[in-house]
């Protein structure tokens, strides 16, 4: 896990274990763009996810595709009224990437 300003960057393996209270404390989580393979090497993953609490208390999740690193486009974006609803979709997306 790494911290950059108010953003926390973690692996997909870590992200699938996030709990609502952790998202509330961290406020903004983004996943890595790499997954470790069975040989212990990093394989690039062309997508990464974000979950972020907005000022109004709503929670935005995004599924981003890397076009030409570090450039990316947002493929999906959803805003949910609470962390629990947003986190479930975020976790579903993370599982699909694993």
Wavefront OBJ file of the C-alpha trace (Angstrom):
o trace
v 0.000 0.000 0.000
v 1.277 3.480 -0.875
v 0.046 6.940 0.016
v 0.210 9.965 -2.299
v -1.360 13.040 -0.753
v -4.896 12.014 0.134
v -4.861 8.999 -2.236
v -4.104 5.421 -1.177
v -2.786 3.057 -3.833
v -3.095 -0.675 -3.211
v -2.999 -3.929 -5.092
v -6.161 -5.596 -6.342
v -5.446 -8.396 -3.861
v -5.594 -5.852 -1.033
v -8.559 -3.969 -2.503
v -10.850 -7.022 -2.551
v -10.608 -7.081 1.263
v -11.620 -3.448 1.817
v -14.321 -2.813 4.390
v -16.668 0.182 4.502
v -14.977 1.697 7.558
v -11.574 1.495 5.811
v -12.924 3.352 2.780
v -14.342 6.034 5.082
v -10.945 6.514 6.752
v -8.861 6.365 3.548
v -11.390 8.413 1.496
v -9.704 7.686 -1.877
v -8.329 4.314 -2.992
v -6.847 3.394 -6.360
v -5.563 -0.018 -7.418
v -2.206 -0.862 -9.005
v -1.846 -1.342 -12.721
v 0.108 -4.599 -12.234
v -0.609 -8.058 -10.820
v 2.020 -10.442 -9.562
v 2.048 -13.723 -11.525
v 2.960 -17.170 -10.199
v 6.623 -16.581 -11.051
v 6.681 -13.514 -8.793
v 6.923 -11.114 -11.734
v 4.593 -8.212 -12.464
v 2.165 -8.576 -15.359
v 0.586 -5.362 -16.615
v -3.153 -5.011 -16.139
v -4.670 -2.500 -18.551
v -7.287 -1.398 -16.000
v -7.370 0.096 -12.544
v -10.146 1.026 -10.150
v -10.874 3.989 -7.919
v -13.282 4.516 -5.035
v -13.533 8.002 -3.579
v -15.740 9.702 -1.046
v -17.004 13.001 -2.433
v -17.536 16.184 -0.419
v -21.300 15.663 -0.260
v -20.832 12.206 1.284
v -21.658 10.308 -1.896
v -19.138 7.765 -3.176
v -17.794 7.674 -6.741
v -16.291 4.552 -8.268
v -14.454 4.383 -11.568
v -13.093 1.675 -13.803
v -10.243 3.122 -15.879
v -8.392 1.716 -18.884
v -4.768 2.650 -19.487
v -4.321 3.870 -23.058
v -0.654 4.899 -23.149
v 0.792 4.815 -19.633
v 0.310 7.034 -17.693
v -2.648 8.205 -19.820
v -6.021 6.537 -19.232
v -9.719 6.841 -19.987
v -12.616 6.198 -17.654
v -14.702 3.315 -18.983
v -17.308 3.246 -16.227
v -18.244 5.658 -13.510
v -20.963 5.367 -10.908
v -21.939 7.534 -7.955
v -23.640 5.879 -4.985
v -25.286 7.482 -1.952
v -23.222 5.503 0.560
v -20.023 3.517 0.983
v -21.751 0.153 1.351
v -23.496 0.319 -2.030
v -20.429 1.682 -3.837
v -18.049 -0.789 -2.226
v -20.071 -3.789 -3.373
v -19.832 -2.702 -7.022
v -16.137 -1.800 -6.583
v -15.429 -5.272 -5.135
v -17.305 -6.937 -8.001
v -15.170 -5.027 -10.506
v -11.979 -5.920 -8.604
v -12.872 -9.628 -8.571
v -13.489 -9.507 -12.325
v -9.964 -8.115 -12.880
v -8.362 -10.842 -10.790
l 1 2 3 4 5 6 7 8 9 10 11 12 13 14 15 16 17 18 19 20 21 22 23 24 25 26 27 28 29 30 31 32 33 34 35 36 37 38 39 40 41 42 43 44 45 46 47 48 49 50 51 52 53 54 55 56 57 58 59 60 61 62 63 64 65 66 67 68 69 70 71 72 73 74 75 76 77 78 79 80 81 82 83 84 85 86 87 88 89 90 91 92 93 94 95 96 97 98
